[in-house]
């Protein structure tokens, strides 16, 4: 199998697992509804920008990538 195909399949599997985790764990973790997430609602219009959720996820994913890289060098 071509390496690009393997990579795309792996990315797809990770996204499916992340979606399932988000669905079930989201009931206990308020991701997307954290203080600092911007929500503007007006008649016929709503705008949502999850800035704090994005920062938190970015920090967690950066930490995981750093750990993955660090463990790979051991």
QUILINWO-V158737 format. One record per residue. N is the residue number from 1. RES is the residue in one small letter. PHI is phi in degrees with one decimal (none if undefined). Layout:
{{N RES PHI} {N RES PHI}}
This chain:
{{1 x none} {2 x -67.3} {3 x -59.4} {4 x -66.2} {5 x -63.2} {6 x -61.8} {7 x -64.3} {8 x -64.5} {9 x -65.3} {10 x -63.9} {11 x -62.5} {12 x -62.0} {13 x -64.0} {14 x -63.2} {15 x -65.9} {16 x -64.2} {17 x -63.6} {18 x -62.8} {19 x -64.4} {20 x -66.6} {21 x -62.7} {22 x -61.4} {23 x -63.8} {24 x -90.2} {25 x -78.8} {26 x -59.7} {27 x -70.2} {28 x -102.8} {29 x -104.4} {30 x -83.7} {31 x -60.5} {32 x 93.9} {33 x -132.5} {34 x -79.7} {35 x -60.7} {36 x 105.3} {37 x -70.2} {38 x -89.8} {39 x -131.9} {40 x -122.8} {41 x -122.4} {42 x -133.4} {43 x -61.4} {44 x 76.3} {45 x -152.9} {46 x -142.8} {47 x -129.5} {48 x -133.3} {49 x -132.8} {50 x -82.2} {51 x -64.4} {52 x -70.0} {53 x -61.1} {54 x -63.9} {55 x -64.3} {56 x -64.6} {57 x -63.3} {58 x -62.6} {59 x -64.5} {60 x -65.4} {61 x -66.0} {62 x -64.5} {63 x -62.2} {64 x -63.0} {65 x -64.9} {66 x -64.2} {67 x -64.0} {68 x -59.1} {69 x -66.3} {70 x -65.8} {71 x -68.2} {72 x -68.9} {73 x -86.0} {74 x -74.3}}
